[in-house]
Amino acid sequence: MTVNAQTLTPSATAALPEELLEPRSVEETGLNMGFLVDLVLKTIYFAGEITAQEISESVCLPFVGVVDTILEYLKREELVGITGSTGLGERSFRYAISQKGIQRAREALERSQYVGPAPVTLDAYRKVMLRQSPNQYRVGPEDVKRALSHLVVHPKLIDQLGPAVNSGRSLFLYGPPGNGKSTIASAIAKMMKGDIYVPYAIAIGTSVIKVFDKVNHKPVEEQPKRETTSSLRARRADRRWVKIKRPSVVVGGELTLETLDLIYDPVSKTYEAPFQMKANGGVFMIDDFGRQQVRPQDLLNRWIVPLESRVDFLTLQTGMKIEIPFQVLIVFSTNLDPKELVDEAFLRRIRHKIEIGNPTERQFFEIFRRVCLARGIEFKPQAVIYLIKTYYRKQNRELRSVHPRDIVDQIVDIATYRGIKPALTKELIDRACAAYFVDF
């Protein structure tokens, strides 16, 4: 696995803690020499032939002081050999595994099939995450307005969301379905300032926990800067860490208590970090709360300790428990009545409770206007008035924020099928509503 390195300028690396700076020796990696030897040997084993520089890029460790030391050991033990060179210098030497090395690599693969960036230590992970709390930077009204600018919301919601985000702890969103609770929760991560660092993986003895997740973690692309004499001498950032935007992890009905602990893969013999660990430094949203297979009370009891102590405990296959920081804004979102889901004692532990209600008719009009603009359809206020009178007031139906999008999409589908231009006509509105609403 090849990982692109990010070289930081002296001013940038000077602001980084020691845990995020590139190690200068095997000892500074925090990892056992035997672990690193196995990792490099497995890398060569799968590659067939590979240069020293490519090994350095694959394991995300510097060649000088670390990879060169490991390769010297592998050559001395006759586990690998040099087959040629692609240029000048030791970095360009090509390595291939020996028969003796193949045996050692297979033994290592029986213990763990992890190959890729070298892990960081659990202690380094704890220290870095504690510095990256989501409430590290204060959110103001303009930050909330900017994050919600694509939505039509009541001004009161802006005043409620800001303090909830600043708390960096817990939030309960409740109200009827279709009014944007999930969208609002996703926007919360955009309100949080500052990017964070997460490791590709964490090592606990010989066990490896994979943390970086391409689905939930969005790397920050940094602009390349002109190198100077001082920058060439600067200590680089540790490539075992990835700079990402604050994460927003969303789970729904598939959530179980088992998925909130370390997930062991018996084939690769590695662990996958649970959802809340991947959300560290950002937002963890439990959507459709109350509709999981596990009882709501059991699920909520799982969070009592993390919410109060800001630490979480995970369990390895051996039964060993590890403590990790719980630097997460946890958001519960539900369409059900919170009082029917949990007792008052737990609701007290949730810092902020916000109801996301139905839109007013004025807000409904504005949402409809924005949807039409996005779909390239002429907005006709009289058509929306007809829609509201016929299909809401007469039917005693509640307005929902999601209805304008869905009804316009229905109109587009019908018009496309008939080979006509989509428009807000009475006929197309009637056909769209007949297909969309269910009236018993």
Buried (B, 14 or more C-beta within 10 A) or exposed (E): EEBEBBBBBBEBBEEBEEBBBBBEEBEBBBBEEEBBBBBBBBBBBBBEEBBBBBBBBBBBBBBEBBBBBBBEBBBEBEBBEEEEBEEEEBBBBBBBBBEEBBEBBEEBBEEBBBBBBBBBBBEBBBBBBEBBBBBBBEBEEEBBBEBBEEBBBEEEBBEBBBEBBBBBBBBBBBBBEBBBBBBBBBBBBBBBEEBBBBBBBBBBEBBBBBBBBEEBBBBEEBEEEEEEEEBEEBBBBBBBBBBBBBBBBBBBEEBBBEBBBBBBEEEBBBBBBBBBBBBBBBBBBBBBBBEBEBEBEEBBEBBEEBBEEBBBEBEBEEEEEBEBBBBBBBBBBBBBEBEEBBEEEBBEBBBBBBBBBBBEEEBBBBBBBBBBEEBEBEBBEEBBEBBBEBBBEEEEBEBBBBBBBBBBBBBBBBBEEEEEEBBBBEEBBBBBBEEBBEEE
